[in-house]
Amino acid sequence: ALGPSPNVLNIFKEKLDLKKYPDGNSENLKRTISRTFNINQAQIIIGAGADEIISLICQSFISKNDEVIVAEQSFLMYRIYSQLNGAIVKYAKNIDNKFSVDETLKLVSEKTKIVFIANPNNPTGSYLNKNELYELRDRLPERVLLVIDGAYAEYAQEKDYIDGKSLISETANTVMTRTFSKVYALAALRIGWAYAPLHIIEVLNKIRGPFNLSTAAINAGAAAIEDHDHVAKSVELNSNEKVELLKAYEEAQIHVHGGAANFLLLDLTNLAKKNSTMQQEMVVGLNNYLIKNNIFVRNVSDYGLPCHLRVTIGSKEQNRTVLDKIREYVEQVCNCLLYTSPSPRD
């Protein structure tokens, strides 16, 4: 919500030598990540977004008719890249919109090659705690690669949350991916990275393109990750706004799932009672109403959630504007006043 660090913007004011190729190993960025997270630089790979790294993992470790397990509501690119490489994707049932260790393990077979988990999860905002994450790794066969996507890790302030970094040094077959598209606000530059055992990094580097990041992206990523104060302010704003918004949506009789990341998953099933057709029509109508007001949220029907909308937590002003428009639409459609308390901005 605060945008990129001012230090990043300074990168683009410098004179960049555009006639030279970028550093093919992104050494400056890897050094900075290594220092910040206290991890071995040799075990880091840089990608053009975490998407590229997920694609490299699938290309490297999947053969035709291998099996990949993902949660039924999780980041769509896991299944897309898996299928592009010939895998059969199996969907583990979520329990209360949360990744289930037991449901995942039920699907493991001799053909299982990879289990993908977003932690916190997109789009539900739920997460596995430390004990659950370790349980998943301990109960998975060692031959199965566990990929923990920590795109929203910086926002998760719960005391029992871990990003999975510690699992890398303790197991031979676990990968943690991260991105600069969320808390660092550099989505347009496409920067991601992964931390994994050395033998996995070596395989991924064999098929990675030699100049997958531009010089500007490498330097901007390093500048962003070193601005700890800006990151802390972004996380604090997100946490404070989340508390206010959870209360406001509850008062508006709109149920919210999850909340460990920088978005809220609004559940509109309560507003249209038990009529599923009305529920879905309300979601579509609300989404269109918001678009007409220049507000763009995420319709998550393609995740198997036809009665939900995912709303990013923005600035204070943005959040109040979205809340007011959602409340306005709901009151019109339901023909009743669902929220009579003063707005948080009042």
Steps between C-alpha positions, in 0.01 A plus 500: 500500500795735557660418167870419456777630721634848411838328468360303207384813324852638529627203295309631201651845539849357461663465161474136400745365243242352264750372245626235744327171578378459859682277746375155406531377859338803668783493756419837657143395571599155626755652738239735640246221548766283663586773753139591572376147561828352628507221242767352274533704180582187299155361586312795348363525147355818350207494259293736289231486767433197715294377204816429302646298787180295531521436126866395529414259782230336291726476194779347707317244710183399314468235232185408309230344720677584825265631766498841669284584800358848562226629726162538330513875568857612437710704258398399146852496355592182692250297302565684172877446498456140621258418219719671242772252593274197471408447864168378635382754758316370807303740717505467878183607674529810715345483847332828600683672212835383637764266357454157657802281577285188532307557177827560315663183630198294391590583139869404514591205277810349344458748214495811720791730421409843646270651760444875467380710792454876519556609859315733563262368238369690200203566481373388843755680720532199731832346604664192646677561828848373584384165638269435206769585246751270667236228522436527126871465420554216750208295369578553131732242343850647472493451122210749470606861446320745729481855359401767752395824329551788743381783276311657791737393778596851611138582581445196724554630852348206685737363765467138386574579133829408332600556138657154463861617485606270783373195311751558220801430721332204670364311199627406154185561301341832596498833312387842624405760238456873561410805296560874478149559362321535834651679800783650289247630242712409196250287306575680173869404516435123536745394772483178699738268677521157657702337776563127467760227558803546278428196280159644408642846427762346271230325298286812468797709387569258215179600326463859621549765234838678533363857519157451656513826700586847374768711668231740622303214658809356672599835650143596590445170679816546705400855591148392601605215726752719682241765592382326817316809628283524189411130521412537868273799425324304224441202728380723785252681275369167372461358851324807639264531206420130515373535857276792405367332187424169669288686752326710234413203276375304801266787586384498137411130544763398243708205613875517436728194465869486582683826525866402546603677178430843347149423382163392637277229354143625526234230534165623370303178551338636816338791316288294264416230755494151351424588138824423314379662177426825682836481676693469175292772334575729793874440468495571126283806550721635779815443296350686203381780728850544640651503149259778400637694796859437388561242774655170396487201732558131418212278395615160626236280334780332300639382835174321575372788716204643304355690795817677610710803406863560593572861597855629540574717804609837366542844650260630765316707241476214251375259764222735615394571142472128422316431825251780437426381144456138606268606782310727263441218249401246763250739656343566160473135399386365835265796546604530860752689708767249597743743655394795713812568707724795413755438227860448628601821323243691709 
